[in-house]
């Protein structure tokens, strides 16, 4: 009984501390990615368009607000659409230094292959590209 009471008191004491916690998640993709270019057929209609998973990430962060308020965590999505000539490994390293919790990568396979050996230590990376 005393252990339960102490646990409840600890949770009540720790709740205001957790209320100030922010978790940053970054979405990293290419601005003019040919993977998402419209693919019209001879009639001019575009039947097989691909959409960025960025909308899904936005929806997930929005849905997490209720749970975040309950546990005292604010989830923030930072969106980065890079030009093709930018060094993705440098951007990932910078995000890691800034304390980003996780990075959602929407990158072509060659860029992903070139990225992983350069990043040390490897942050929490999620490849969300549909193949």
Backbone as XML, in Angstrom:
<?xml version="1.0"?>
<chain id="A" units="angstrom">
  <residue number="1" name="UNK">
    <atom name="N" x="0.819" y="-1.187" z="0.000"/>
    <atom name="CA" x="0.000" y="0.000" z="0.000"/>
    <atom name="C" x="0.873" y="1.265" z="0.000"/>
  </residue>
  <residue number="2" name="UNK">
    <atom name="N" x="1.901" y="1.263" z="0.821"/>
    <atom name="CA" x="2.803" y="2.412" z="0.884"/>
    <atom name="C" x="3.561" y="2.552" z="-0.427"/>
  </residue>
  <residue number="3" name="UNK">
    <atom name="N" x="3.924" y="1.433" z="-1.043"/>
    <atom name="CA" x="4.634" y="1.478" z="-2.322"/>
    <atom name="C" x="3.745" y="2.117" z="-3.390"/>
  </residue>
  <residue number="4" name="UNK">
    <atom name="N" x="2.470" y="1.772" z="-3.403"/>
    <atom name="CA" x="1.543" y="2.361" z="-4.377"/>
    <atom name="C" x="1.392" y="3.863" z="-4.146"/>
  </residue>
  <residue number="5" name="UNK">
    <atom name="N" x="1.283" y="4.245" z="-2.889"/>
    <atom name="CA" x="1.158" y="5.659" z="-2.564"/>
    <atom name="C" x="2.404" y="6.427" z="-2.999"/>
  </residue>
  <residue number="6" name="UNK">
    <atom name="N" x="3.576" y="5.859" z="-2.757"/>
    <atom name="CA" x="4.818" y="6.504" z="-3.184"/>
    <atom name="C" x="4.892" y="6.605" z="-4.702"/>
  </residue>
  <residue number="7" name="UNK">
    <atom name="N" x="4.433" y="5.559" z="-5.390"/>
    <atom name="CA" x="4.431" y="5.582" z="-6.852"/>
    <atom name="C" x="3.504" y="6.680" z="-7.376"/>
  </residue>
  <residue number="8" name="UNK">
    <atom name="N" x="2.318" y="6.811" z="-6.779"/>
    <atom name="CA" x="1.380" y="7.853" z="-7.196"/>
    <atom name="C" x="1.964" y="9.237" z="-6.931"/>
  </residue>
  <residue number="9" name="UNK">
    <atom name="N" x="2.578" y="9.423" z="-5.762"/>
    <atom name="CA" x="3.197" y="10.705" z="-5.446"/>
    <atom name="C" x="4.338" y="11.027" z="-6.409"/>
  </residue>
  <residue number="10" name="UNK">
    <atom name="N" x="5.120" y="10.024" z="-6.783"/>
    <atom name="CA" x="6.219" y="10.243" z="-7.722"/>
    <atom name="C" x="5.687" y="10.667" z="-9.083"/>
  </residue>
  <residue number="11" name="UNK">
    <atom name="N" x="4.605" y="10.007" z="-9.541"/>
    <atom name="CA" x="4.011" y="10.363" z="-10.836"/>
    <atom name="C" x="3.482" y="11.793" z="-10.791"/>
  </residue>
  <residue number="12" name="UNK">
    <atom name="N" x="2.800" y="12.159" z="-9.706"/>
    <atom name="CA" x="2.276" y="13.514" z="-9.593"/>
    <atom name="C" x="3.394" y="14.550" z="-9.527"/>
  </residue>
  <residue number="13" name="UNK">
    <atom name="N" x="4.487" y="14.210" z="-8.886"/>
    <atom name="CA" x="5.618" y="15.127" z="-8.792"/>
    <atom name="C" x="6.338" y="15.263" z="-10.126"/>
  </residue>
  <residue number="14" name="UNK">
    <atom name="N" x="6.471" y="14.134" z="-10.851"/>
    <atom name="CA" x="7.221" y="14.144" z="-12.106"/>
    <atom name="C" x="6.407" y="14.693" z="-13.274"/>
  </residue>
  <residue number="15" name="UNK">
    <atom name="N" x="5.086" y="14.751" z="-13.173"/>
    <atom name="CA" x="4.249" y="15.207" z="-14.286"/>
    <atom name="C" x="4.573" y="16.625" z="-14.733"/>
  </residue>
  <residue number="16" name="UNK">
    <atom name="N" x="4.751" y="17.611" z="-13.835"/>
    <atom name="CA" x="5.098" y="18.952" z="-14.321"/>
    <atom name="C" x="6.450" y="19.003" z="-15.021"/>
  </residue>
  <residue number="17" name="UNK">
    <atom name="N" x="7.381" y="18.142" z="-14.625"/>
    <atom name="CA" x="8.671" y="18.122" z="-15.302"/>
    <atom name="C" x="8.533" y="17.618" z="-16.722"/>
  </residue>
  <residue number="18" name="UNK">
    <atom name="N" x="7.715" y="16.588" z="-16.906"/>
    <atom name="CA" x="7.533" y="16.002" z="-18.230"/>
    <atom name="C" x="6.709" y="16.907" z="-19.135"/>
  </residue>
  <residue number="19" name="UNK">
    <atom name="N" x="5.913" y="17.792" z="-18.561"/>
    <atom name="CA" x="5.053" y="18.659" z="-19.363"/>
    <atom name="C" x="5.854" y="19.592" z="-20.255"/>
  </residue>
  <residue number="20" name="UNK">
    <atom name="N" x="7.107" y="19.794" z="-19.956"/>
    <atom name="CA" x="7.918" y="20.699" z="-20.745"/>
    <atom name="C" x="8.738" y="19.983" z="-21.809"/>
  </residue>
  <residue number="21" name="UNK">
    <atom name="N" x="8.579" y="18.698" z="-21.950"/>
    <atom name="CA" x="9.400" y="17.935" z="-22.880"/>
    <atom name="C" x="8.862" y="18.053" z="-24.306"/>
  </residue>
  <residue number="22" name="UNK">
    <atom name="N" x="9.770" y="18.300" z="-25.251"/>
    <atom name="CA" x="9.423" y="18.353" z="-26.665"/>
    <atom name="C" x="10.230" y="17.300" z="-27.409"/>
  </residue>
  <residue number="23" name="UNK">
    <atom name="N" x="9.564" y="16.629" z="-28.327"/>
    <atom name="CA" x="10.214" y="15.610" z="-29.149"/>
    <atom name="C" x="10.140" y="16.076" z="-30.597"/>
  </residue>
  <residue number="24" name="UNK">
    <atom name="N" x="11.305" y="16.257" z="-31.216"/>
    <atom name="CA" x="11.364" y="16.690" z="-32.615"/>
    <atom name="C" x="11.576" y="15.476" z="-33.514"/>
  </residue>
  <residue number="25" name="UNK">
    <atom name="N" x="10.749" y="15.387" z="-34.536"/>
    <atom name="CA" x="10.878" y="14.364" z="-35.570"/>
    <atom name="C" x="11.046" y="15.117" z="-36.886"/>
  </residue>
  <residue number="26" name="UNK">
    <atom name="N" x="11.988" y="14.697" z="-37.698"/>
    <atom name="CA" x="12.266" y="15.388" z="-38.958"/>
    <atom name="C" x="11.865" y="14.501" z="-40.139"/>
  </residue>
  <residue number="27" name="UNK">
    <atom name="N" x="11.238" y="15.118" z="-41.123"/>
    <atom name="CA" x="10.957" y="14.479" z="-42.407"/>
    <atom name="C" x="11.969" y="15.035" z="-43.394"/>
  </residue>
  <residue number="28" name="UNK">
    <atom name="N" x="12.688" y="14.157" z="-44.062"/>
    <atom name="CA" x="13.744" y="14.575" z="-44.974"/>
    <atom name="C" x="13.500" y="13.956" z="-46.350"/>
  </residue>
  <residue number="29" name="UNK">
    <atom name="N" x="13.299" y="14.808" z="-47.342"/>
    <atom name="CA" x="13.069" y="14.341" z="-48.700"/>
    <atom name="C" x="13.714" y="15.292" z="-49.693"/>
  </residue>
  <residue number="30" name="UNK">
    <atom name="N" x="13.600" y="14.957" z="-50.962"/>
    <atom name="CA" x="14.144" y="15.795" z="-52.030"/>
    <atom name="C" x="13.028" y="16.674" z="-52.597"/>
  </residue>
  <residue number="31" name="UNK">
    <atom name="N" x="13.339" y="17.939" z="-52.828"/>
    <atom name="CA" x="12.336" y="18.898" z="-53.294"/>
    <atom name="C" x="11.766" y="18.515" z="-54.660"/>
  </residue>
  <residue number="32" name="UNK">
    <atom name="N" x="12.609" y="18.238" z="-55.621"/>
    <atom name="CA" x="12.153" y="17.888" z="-56.968"/>
    <atom name="C" x="12.413" y="16.417" z="-57.242"/>
  </residue>
  <residue number="33" name="UNK">
    <atom name="N" x="11.868" y="15.575" z="-56.405"/>
    <atom name="CA" x="12.091" y="14.132" z="-56.514"/>
    <atom name="C" x="11.323" y="13.579" z="-57.717"/>
  </residue>
  <residue number="34" name="UNK">
    <atom name="N" x="12.021" y="12.984" z="-58.695"/>
    <atom name="CA" x="11.325" y="12.445" z="-59.864"/>
    <atom name="C" x="10.395" y="11.286" z="-59.523"/>
  </residue>
  <residue number="35" name="UNK">
    <atom name="N" x="10.576" y="10.661" z="-58.384"/>
    <atom name="CA" x="9.700" y="9.565" z="-57.951"/>
    <atom name="C" x="8.255" y="10.041" z="-57.804"/>
  </residue>
  <residue number="36" name="UNK">
    <atom name="N" x="8.076" y="11.310" z="-57.426"/>
    <atom name="CA" x="6.739" y="11.848" z="-57.212"/>
    <atom name="C" x="6.241" y="12.701" z="-58.369"/>
  </residue>
  <residue number="37" name="UNK">
    <atom name="N" x="6.958" y="12.700" z="-59.474"/>
    <atom name="CA" x="6.519" y="13.456" z="-60.648"/>
    <atom name="C" x="5.278" y="12.796" z="-61.242"/>
  </residue>
  <residue number="38" name="UNK">
    <atom name="N" x="4.396" y="13.609" z="-61.789"/>
    <atom name="CA" x="3.188" y="13.085" z="-62.421"/>
    <atom name="C" x="3.582" y="12.207" z="-63.613"/>
  </residue>
  <residue number="39" name="UNK">
    <atom name="N" x="2.848" y="11.134" z="-63.808"/>
    <atom name="CA" x="3.120" y="10.194" z="-64.891"/>
    <atom name="C" x="1.898" y="10.098" z="-65.801"/>
  </residue>
  <residue number="40" name="UNK">
    <atom name="N" x="1.673" y="11.139" z="-66.604"/>
    <atom name="CA" x="0.481" y="11.115" z="-67.452"/>
    <atom name="C" x="0.619" y="10.097" z="-68.579"/>
  </residue>
  <residue number="41" name="UNK">
    <atom name="N" x="-0.495" y="9.514" z="-68.932"/>
    <atom name="CA" x="-0.536" y="8.580" z="-70.069"/>
    <atom name="C" x="-0.948" y="9.359" z="-71.314"/>
  </residue>
  <residue number="42" name="UNK">
    <atom name="N" x="-1.131" y="8.684" z="-72.416"/>
    <atom name="CA" x="-1.349" y="9.373" z="-73.688"/>
    <atom name="C" x="-2.601" y="10.256" z="-73.683"/>
  </residue>
  <residue number="43" name="UNK">
    <atom name="N" x="-3.577" y="10.000" z="-72.820"/>
    <atom name="CA" x="-4.792" y="10.826" z="-72.787"/>
    <atom name="C" x="-4.604" y="12.100" z="-71.961"/>
  </residue>
  <residue number="44" name="UNK">
    <atom name="N" x="-3.489" y="12.206" z="-71.300"/>
    <atom name="CA" x="-3.240" y="13.367" z="-70.455"/>
    <atom name="C" x="-3.631" y="13.149" z="-69.007"/>
  </residue>
  <residue number="45" name="UNK">
    <atom name="N" x="-4.310" y="12.037" z="-68.742"/>
    <atom name="CA" x="-4.683" y="11.721" z="-67.364"/>
    <atom name="C" x="-3.485" y="11.124" z="-66.635"/>
  </residue>
  <residue number="46" name="UNK">
    <atom name="N" x="-3.449" y="11.338" z="-65.384"/>
    <atom name="CA" x="-2.367" y="10.800" z="-64.566"/>
    <atom name="C" x="-2.966" y="9.737" z="-63.650"/>
  </residue>
  <residue number="47" name="UNK">
    <atom name="N" x="-2.772" y="8.474" z="-63.999"/>
    <atom name="CA" x="-3.434" y="7.391" z="-63.292"/>
    <atom name="C" x="-2.596" y="6.753" z="-62.187"/>
  </residue>
  <residue number="48" name="UNK">
    <atom name="N" x="-1.291" y="6.906" z="-62.245"/>
    <atom name="CA" x="-0.422" y="6.237" z="-61.280"/>
    <atom name="C" x="0.438" y="7.249" z="-60.514"/>
  </residue>
  <residue number="49" name="UNK">
    <atom name="N" x="-0.182" y="8.312" z="-60.056"/>
    <atom name="CA" x="0.577" y="9.297" z="-59.301"/>
    <atom name="C" x="0.967" y="8.745" z="-57.945"/>
  </residue>
  <residue number="50" name="UNK">
    <atom name="N" x="2.106" y="9.188" z="-57.485"/>
    <atom name="CA" x="2.585" y="8.831" z="-56.155"/>
    <atom name="C" x="2.540" y="10.086" z="-55.294"/>
  </residue>
  <residue number="51" name="UNK">
    <atom name="N" x="2.144" y="9.926" z="-54.071"/>
    <atom name="CA" x="2.073" y="11.049" z="-53.143"/>
    <atom name="C" x="3.111" y="10.876" z="-52.049"/>
  </residue>
  <residue number="52" name="UNK">
    <atom name="N" x="3.656" y="11.967" z="-51.593"/>
    <atom name="CA" x="4.639" y="11.919" z="-50.511"/>
    <atom name="C" x="3.986" y="11.407" z="-49.232"/>
  </residue>
  <residue number="53" name="UNK">
    <atom name="N" x="4.728" y="10.638" z="-48.447"/>
    <atom name="CA" x="4.191" y="10.194" z="-47.157"/>
    <atom name="C" x="4.204" y="11.295" z="-46.101"/>
  </residue>
  <residue number="54" name="UNK">
    <atom name="N" x="4.532" y="12.501" z="-46.499"/>
    <atom name="CA" x="4.568" y="13.634" z="-45.582"/>
    <atom name="C" x="3.196" y="13.907" z="-44.972"/>
  </residue>
  <residue number="55" name="UNK">
    <atom name="N" x="2.146" y="13.753" z="-45.769"/>
    <atom name="CA" x="0.799" y="13.953" z="-45.232"/>
    <atom name="C" x="0.488" y="12.934" z="-44.130"/>
  </residue>
  <residue number="56" name="UNK">
    <atom name="N" x="0.955" y="11.718" z="-44.300"/>
    <atom name="CA" x="0.762" y="10.703" z="-43.266"/>
    <atom name="C" x="1.527" y="11.032" z="-41.995"/>
  </residue>
  <residue number="57" name="UNK">
    <atom name="N" x="2.730" y="11.579" z="-42.142"/>
    <atom name="CA" x="3.511" y="11.974" z="-40.975"/>
    <atom name="C" x="2.835" y="13.126" z="-40.244"/>
  </residue>
  <residue number="58" name="UNK">
    <atom name="N" x="2.304" y="14.078" z="-41.002"/>
    <atom name="CA" x="1.575" y="15.191" z="-40.380"/>
    <atom name="C" x="0.354" y="14.689" z="-39.610"/>
  </residue>
  <residue number="59" name="UNK">
    <atom name="N" x="-0.372" y="13.755" z="-40.208"/>
    <atom name="CA" x="-1.554" y="13.200" z="-39.552"/>
    <atom name="C" x="-1.175" y="12.438" z="-38.283"/>
  </residue>
  <residue number="60" name="UNK">
    <atom name="N" x="-0.081" y="11.697" z="-38.331"/>
    <atom name="CA" x="0.359" y="10.948" z="-37.148"/>
    <atom name="C" x="0.730" y="11.885" z="-36.007"/>
  </residue>
  <residue number="61" name="UNK">
    <atom name="N" x="1.413" y="12.979" z="-36.325"/>
    <atom name="CA" x="1.783" y="13.951" z="-35.287"/>
    <atom name="C" x="0.533" y="14.619" z="-34.723"/>
  </residue>
  <residue number="62" name="UNK">
    <atom name="N" x="-0.410" y="14.932" z="-35.596"/>
    <atom name="CA" x="-1.655" y="15.544" z="-35.130"/>
    <atom name="C" x="-2.430" y="14.578" z="-34.236"/>
  </residue>
  <residue number="63" name="UNK">
    <atom name="N" x="-2.452" y="13.311" z="-34.591"/>
    <atom name="CA" x="-3.151" y="12.311" z="-33.787"/>
    <atom name="C" x="-2.469" y="12.071" z="-32.444"/>
  </residue>
  <residue number="64" name="UNK">
    <atom name="N" x="-1.180" y="12.308" z="-32.392"/>
    <atom name="CA" x="-0.436" y="12.069" z="-31.148"/>
    <atom name="C" x="-0.609" y="13.192" z="-30.127"/>
  </residue>
  <residue number="65" name="UNK">
    <atom name="N" x="-1.275" y="14.269" z="-30.517"/>
    <atom name="CA" x="-1.422" y="15.402" z="-29.600"/>
    <atom name="C" x="-2.182" y="15.032" z="-28.327"/>
  </residue>
  <residue number="66" name="UNK">
    <atom name="N" x="-3.242" y="14.258" z="-28.452"/>
    <atom name="CA" x="-4.044" y="13.905" z="-27.279"/>
    <atom name="C" x="-3.215" y="13.086" z="-26.302"/>
  </residue>
  <residue number="67" name="UNK">
    <atom name="N" x="-2.553" y="12.064" z="-26.807"/>
    <atom name="CA" x="-1.701" y="11.249" z="-25.944"/>
    <atom name="C" x="-0.538" y="12.080" z="-25.408"/>
  </residue>
  <residue number="68" name="UNK">
    <atom name="N" x="0.004" y="12.943" z="-26.233"/>
    <atom name="CA" x="1.107" y="13.794" z="-25.801"/>
    <atom name="C" x="0.716" y="14.704" z="-24.647"/>
  </residue>
  <residue number="69" name="UNK">
    <atom name="N" x="-0.483" y="15.268" z="-24.713"/>
    <atom name="CA" x="-0.946" y="16.104" z="-23.606"/>
    <atom name="C" x="-1.089" y="15.286" z="-22.338"/>
  </residue>
  <residue number="70" name="UNK">
    <atom name="N" x="-1.545" y="14.061" z="-22.472"/>
    <atom name="CA" x="-1.758" y="13.211" z="-21.297"/>
    <atom name="C" x="-0.444" y="12.857" z="-20.609"/>
  </residue>
  <residue number="71" name="UNK">
    <atom name="N" x="0.601" y="12.635" z="-21.392"/>
    <atom name="CA" x="1.883" y="12.247" z="-20.788"/>
    <atom name="C" x="2.865" y="13.407" z="-20.709"/>
  </residue>
  <residue number="72" name="UNK">
    <atom name="N" x="2.460" y="14.567" z="-21.207"/>
    <atom name="CA" x="3.298" y="15.759" z="-21.087"/>
    <atom name="C" x="4.412" y="15.859" z="-22.105"/>
  </residue>
  <residue number="73" name="UNK">
    <atom name="N" x="4.153" y="15.378" z="-23.312"/>
    <atom name="CA" x="5.161" y="15.433" z="-24.373"/>
    <atom name="C" x="4.542" y="16.104" z="-25.590"/>
  </residue>
  <residue number="74" name="UNK">
    <atom name="N" x="5.258" y="17.039" z="-26.162"/>
    <atom name="CA" x="4.816" y="17.706" z="-27.378"/>
    <atom name="C" x="5.658" y="17.186" z="-28.537"/>
  </residue>
  <residue number="75" name="UNK">
    <atom name="N" x="4.997" y="16.611" z="-29.536"/>
    <atom name="CA" x="5.684" y="16.078" z="-30.712"/>
    <atom name="C" x="5.643" y="17.145" z="-31.807"/>
  </residue>
  <residue number="76" name="UNK">
    <atom name="N" x="6.813" y="17.449" z="-32.358"/>
    <atom name="CA" x="6.940" y="18.477" z="-33.390"/>
    <atom name="C" x="7.551" y="17.843" z="-34.636"/>
  </residue>
  <residue number="77" name="UNK">
    <atom name="N" x="6.918" y="18.076" z="-35.774"/>
    <atom name="CA" x="7.424" y="17.564" z="-37.051"/>
    <atom name="C" x="8.101" y="18.696" z="-37.805"/>
  </residue>
  <residue number="78" name="UNK">
    <atom name="N" x="9.385" y="18.534" z="-38.070"/>
    <atom name="CA" x="10.147" y="19.487" z="-38.879"/>
    <atom name="C" x="10.274" y="18.904" z="-40.281"/>
  </residue>
  <residue number="79" name="UNK">
    <atom name="N" x="9.920" y="19.692" z="-41.291"/>
    <atom name="CA" x="9.914" y="19.205" z="-42.667"/>
    <atom name="C" x="11.071" y="19.829" z="-43.444"/>
  </residue>
  <residue number="80" name="UNK">
    <atom name="N" x="11.850" y="18.973" z="-44.111"/>
    <atom name="CA" x="12.987" y="19.428" z="-44.910"/>
    <atom name="C" x="12.891" y="18.810" z="-46.295"/>
  </residue>
  <residue number="81" name="UNK">
    <atom name="N" x="12.715" y="19.643" z="-47.301"/>
    <atom name="CA" x="12.764" y="19.209" z="-48.697"/>
    <atom name="C" x="14.015" y="19.833" z="-49.301"/>
  </residue>
  <residue number="82" name="UNK">
    <atom name="N" x="14.994" y="19.010" z="-49.560"/>
    <atom name="CA" x="16.318" y="19.467" z="-49.970"/>
    <atom name="C" x="16.473" y="19.481" z="-51.485"/>
  </residue>
  <residue number="83" name="UNK">
    <atom name="N" x="17.297" y="20.379" z="-52.004"/>
    <atom name="CA" x="17.655" y="20.291" z="-53.423"/>
    <atom name="C" x="18.544" y="19.071" z="-53.646"/>
  </residue>
  <residue number="84" name="UNK">
    <atom name="N" x="18.552" y="18.572" z="-54.871"/>
    <atom name="CA" x="19.290" y="17.339" z="-55.164"/>
    <atom name="C" x="20.790" y="17.455" z="-54.942"/>
  </residue>
  <residue number="85" name="UNK">
    <atom name="N" x="21.339" y="18.657" z="-55.047"/>
    <atom name="CA" x="22.785" y="18.811" z="-54.919"/>
    <atom name="C" x="23.248" y="18.991" z="-53.471"/>
  </residue>
  <residue number="86" name="UNK">
    <atom name="N" x="22.332" y="19.025" z="-52.518"/>
    <atom name="CA" x="22.733" y="19.219" z="-51.120"/>
    <atom name="C" x="23.226" y="17.905" z="-50.513"/>
  </residue>
  <residue number="87" name="UNK">
    <atom name="N" x="24.207" y="18.006" z="-49.624"/>
    <atom name="CA" x="24.786" y="16.845" z="-48.965"/>
    <atom name="C" x="23.837" y="16.351" z="-47.874"/>
  </residue>
  <residue number="88" name="UNK">
    <atom name="N" x="23.168" y="15.245" z="-48.142"/>
    <atom name="CA" x="22.170" y="14.717" z="-47.222"/>
    <atom name="C" x="22.822" y="14.252" z="-45.922"/>
  </residue>
  <residue number="89" name="UNK">
    <atom name="N" x="24.000" y="13.668" z="-46.009"/>
    <atom name="CA" x="24.698" y="13.199" z="-44.805"/>
    <atom name="C" x="24.997" y="14.355" z="-43.862"/>
  </residue>
  <residue number="90" name="UNK">
    <atom name="N" x="25.358" y="15.502" z="-44.405"/>
    <atom name="CA" x="25.630" y="16.670" z="-43.564"/>
    <atom name="C" x="24.352" y="17.161" z="-42.886"/>
  </residue>
  <residue number="91" name="UNK">
    <atom name="N" x="23.244" y="17.117" z="-43.606"/>
    <atom name="CA" x="21.967" y="17.540" z="-43.026"/>
    <atom name="C" x="21.556" y="16.585" z="-41.907"/>
  </residue>
  <residue number="92" name="UNK">
    <atom name="N" x="21.718" y="15.280" z="-42.128"/>
    <atom name="CA" x="21.381" y="14.289" z="-41.095"/>
    <atom name="C" x="22.266" y="14.491" z="-39.871"/>
  </residue>
  <residue number="93" name="UNK">
    <atom name="N" x="23.552" y="14.732" z="-40.080"/>
    <atom name="CA" x="24.461" y="14.967" z="-38.951"/>
    <atom name="C" x="24.060" y="16.231" z="-38.188"/>
  </residue>
  <residue number="94" name="UNK">
    <atom name="N" x="23.671" y="17.277" z="-38.920"/>
    <atom name="CA" x="23.244" y="18.512" z="-38.254"/>
    <atom name="C" x="21.977" y="18.295" z="-37.437"/>
  </residue>
  <residue number="95" name="UNK">
    <atom name="N" x="21.028" y="17.544" z="-37.993"/>
    <atom name="CA" x="19.796" y="17.255" z="-37.264"/>
    <atom name="C" x="20.081" y="16.449" z="-36.004"/>
  </residue>
  <residue number="96" name="UNK">
    <atom name="N" x="21.014" y="15.529" z="-36.104"/>
    <atom name="CA" x="21.402" y="14.733" z="-34.936"/>
    <atom name="C" x="22.000" y="15.629" z="-33.858"/>
  </residue>
  <residue number="97" name="UNK">
    <atom name="N" x="22.832" y="16.571" z="-34.258"/>
    <atom name="CA" x="23.432" y="17.505" z="-33.301"/>
    <atom name="C" x="22.383" y="18.388" z="-32.640"/>
  </residue>
  <residue number="98" name="UNK">
    <atom name="N" x="21.336" y="18.724" z="-33.388"/>
    <atom name="CA" x="20.270" y="19.565" z="-32.850"/>
    <atom name="C" x="19.351" y="18.802" z="-31.905"/>
  </residue>
  <residue number="99" name="UNK">
    <atom name="N" x="19.535" y="17.490" z="-31.802"/>
    <atom name="CA" x="18.736" y="16.701" z="-30.865"/>
    <atom name="C" x="17.439" y="16.162" z="-31.428"/>
  </residue>
  <residue number="100" name="UNK">
    <atom name="N" x="17.362" y="15.996" z="-32.740"/>
    <atom name="CA" x="16.168" y="15.411" z="-33.347"/>
    <atom name="C" x="16.056" y="13.957" z="-32.896"/>
  </residue>
  <residue number="101" name="UNK">
    <atom name="N" x="14.868" y="13.577" z="-32.457"/>
    <atom name="CA" x="14.643" y="12.239" z="-31.911"/>
    <atom name="C" x="14.692" y="11.161" z="-32.995"/>
  </residue>
  <residue number="102" name="UNK">
    <atom name="N" x="14.035" y="11.417" z="-34.128"/>
    <atom name="CA" x="14.002" y="10.444" z="-35.223"/>
    <atom name="C" x="13.930" y="11.195" z="-36.544"/>
  </residue>
  <residue number="103" name="UNK">
    <atom name="N" x="14.438" y="10.573" z="-37.598"/>
    <atom name="CA" x="14.435" y="11.178" z="-38.924"/>
    <atom name="C" x="13.717" y="10.230" z="-39.879"/>
  </residue>
  <residue number="104" name="UNK">
    <atom name="N" x="12.668" y="10.742" z="-40.519"/>
    <atom name="CA" x="11.926" y="9.983" z="-41.513"/>
    <atom name="C" x="12.532" y="10.296" z="-42.869"/>
  </residue>
  <residue number="105" name="UNK">
    <atom name="N" x="13.136" y="9.306" z="-43.492"/>
    <atom name="CA" x="13.836" y="9.503" z="-44.757"/>
    <atom name="C" x="12.950" y="9.075" z="-45.920"/>
  </residue>
  <residue number="106" name="UNK">
    <atom name="N" x="12.732" y="9.985" z="-46.836"/>
    <atom name="CA" x="11.998" y="9.708" z="-48.065"/>
    <atom name="C" x="12.946" y="10.002" z="-49.219"/>
  </residue>
  <residue number="107" name="UNK">
    <atom name="N" x="13.911" y="9.106" z="-49.388"/>
    <atom name="CA" x="15.006" y="9.331" z="-50.328"/>
    <atom name="C" x="15.136" y="8.152" z="-51.289"/>
  </residue>
  <residue number="108" name="UNK">
    <atom name="N" x="15.658" y="8.389" z="-52.495"/>
    <atom name="CA" x="15.915" y="7.292" z="-53.429"/>
    <atom name="C" x="16.986" y="6.346" z="-52.879"/>
  </residue>
  <residue number="109" name="UNK">
    <atom name="N" x="16.983" y="5.134" z="-53.365"/>
    <atom name="CA" x="17.925" y="4.114" z="-52.893"/>
    <atom name="C" x="19.390" y="4.525" z="-53.021"/>
  </residue>
  <residue number="110" name="UNK">
    <atom name="N" x="19.839" y="5.116" z="-54.132"/>
    <atom name="CA" x="21.254" y="5.504" z="-54.205"/>
    <atom name="C" x="21.652" y="6.523" z="-53.134"/>
  </residue>
  <residue number="111" name="UNK">
    <atom name="N" x="20.758" y="7.447" z="-52.823"/>
    <atom name="CA" x="21.054" y="8.425" z="-51.779"/>
    <atom name="C" x="21.103" y="7.740" z="-50.421"/>
  </residue>
  <residue number="112" name="UNK">
    <atom name="N" x="20.190" y="6.808" z="-50.187"/>
    <atom name="CA" x="20.191" y="6.050" z="-48.924"/>
    <atom name="C" x="21.486" y="5.255" z="-48.790"/>
  </residue>
  <residue number="113" name="UNK">
    <atom name="N" x="21.923" y="4.608" z="-49.876"/>
    <atom name="CA" x="23.150" y="3.816" z="-49.828"/>
    <atom name="C" x="24.367" y="4.682" z="-49.534"/>
  </residue>
  <residue number="114" name="UNK">
    <atom name="N" x="24.391" y="5.877" z="-50.083"/>
    <atom name="CA" x="25.530" y="6.761" z="-49.848"/>
    <atom name="C" x="25.462" y="7.424" z="-48.479"/>
  </residue>
  <residue number="115" name="UNK">
    <atom name="N" x="24.306" y="7.455" z="-47.885"/>
    <atom name="CA" x="24.117" y="8.149" z="-46.613"/>
    <atom name="C" x="24.624" y="7.350" z="-45.422"/>
  </residue>
  <residue number="116" name="UNK">
    <atom name="N" x="24.295" y="6.094" z="-45.359"/>
    <atom name="CA" x="24.552" y="5.321" z="-44.145"/>
    <atom name="C" x="26.019" y="5.194" z="-43.751"/>
  </residue>
  <residue number="117" name="UNK">
    <atom name="N" x="26.956" y="4.966" z="-44.647"/>
    <atom name="CA" x="28.337" y="4.864" z="-44.179"/>
    <atom name="C" x="28.912" y="6.182" z="-43.660"/>
  </residue>
  <residue number="118" name="UNK">
    <atom name="N" x="28.323" y="7.324" z="-44.056"/>
    <atom name="CA" x="28.878" y="8.614" z="-43.678"/>
    <atom name="C" x="28.410" y="9.096" z="-42.311"/>
  </residue>
  <residue number="119" name="UNK">
    <atom name="N" x="27.287" y="8.600" z="-41.831"/>
    <atom name="CA" x="26.708" y="9.104" z="-40.592"/>
    <atom name="C" x="27.198" y="8.245" z="-39.438"/>
  </residue>
  <residue number="120" name="UNK">
    <atom name="N" x="27.880" y="8.880" z="-38.484"/>
    <atom name="CA" x="28.396" y="8.149" z="-37.334"/>
    <atom name="C" x="28.331" y="9.050" z="-36.109"/>
  </residue>
  <residue number="121" name="UNK">
    <atom name="N" x="27.689" y="8.701" z="-35.049"/>
    <atom name="CA" x="26.875" y="7.503" z="-34.874"/>
    <atom name="C" x="25.566" y="7.619" z="-35.648"/>
  </residue>
  <residue number="122" name="UNK">
    <atom name="N" x="25.002" y="6.478" z="-35.983"/>
    <atom name="CA" x="23.782" y="6.469" z="-36.779"/>
    <atom name="C" x="22.607" y="6.853" z="-35.884"/>
  </residue>
  <residue number="123" name="UNK">
    <atom name="N" x="21.902" y="7.942" z="-36.216"/>
    <atom name="CA" x="20.720" y="8.303" z="-35.432"/>
    <atom name="C" x="19.560" y="7.368" z="-35.759"/>
  </residue>
  <residue number="124" name="UNK">
    <atom name="N" x="18.422" y="7.597" z="-35.154"/>
    <atom name="CA" x="17.249" y="6.787" z="-35.439"/>
    <atom name="C" x="16.687" y="7.226" z="-36.782"/>
  </residue>
  <residue number="125" name="UNK">
    <atom name="N" x="16.911" y="6.389" z="-37.789"/>
    <atom name="CA" x="16.480" y="6.688" z="-39.153"/>
    <atom name="C" x="15.378" y="5.715" z="-39.557"/>
  </residue>
  <residue number="126" name="UNK">
    <atom name="N" x="14.351" y="6.227" z="-40.215"/>
    <atom name="CA" x="13.272" y="5.395" z="-40.746"/>
    <atom name="C" x="13.171" y="5.654" z="-42.236"/>
  </residue>
  <residue number="127" name="UNK">
    <atom name="N" x="13.323" y="4.607" z="-43.037"/>
    <atom name="CA" x="13.143" y="4.720" z="-44.476"/>
    <atom name="C" x="11.656" y="4.524" z="-44.775"/>
  </residue>
  <residue number="128" name="UNK">
    <atom name="N" x="10.980" y="5.596" z="-45.141"/>
    <atom name="CA" x="9.546" y="5.513" z="-45.362"/>
    <atom name="C" x="9.177" y="5.558" z="-46.835"/>
  </residue>
  <residue number="129" name="UNK">
    <atom name="N" x="10.155" y="5.405" z="-47.702"/>
    <atom name="CA" x="9.913" y="5.416" z="-49.149"/>
    <atom name="C" x="9.162" y="4.148" z="-49.542"/>
  </residue>
  <residue number="130" name="UNK">
    <atom name="N" x="8.068" y="4.314" z="-50.275"/>
    <atom name="CA" x="7.330" y="3.161" z="-50.784"/>
    <atom name="C" x="8.052" y="2.652" z="-52.013"/>
  </residue>
  <residue number="131" name="UNK">
    <atom name="N" x="8.255" y="1.378" z="-52.059"/>
    <atom name="CA" x="8.968" y="0.796" z="-53.213"/>
    <atom name="C" x="8.052" y="-0.165" z="-53.930"/>
  </residue>
</chain>
